[in-house]
């Protein structure tokens, strides 16, 4: 990817073809032993809730829409509630949200 392409992706987000390719990679990784081991304990990576293996989804820590990739270091198991709340938040944005919840609830 050229420097101009990288800047374009940062400003406007990745194109649909890139997102489709990354989603395909994620589906392939979901079939691997690595993903089975990552989800075996049934715990959400974000909230720590034990929801069971079948209730976990695959989440991109840095979302595809924000330039993330489908790599082992960017994919985590999470519960539906966290995945729905997180949407396209970056880790720093999600951390701010979780801290605000802790202050409100604690």
Secondary structure, DSSP 8 states (H G I E B T S, - for coil): --HHHHHHHHHH---HHHHHHHHHHHHHHHTSHHHHHHHTT-B-TTT--B--GGGEEEEESS-GGGT----GGGEEEEEHHHHHHHTT--HHHHHHHHHHHHHHH-
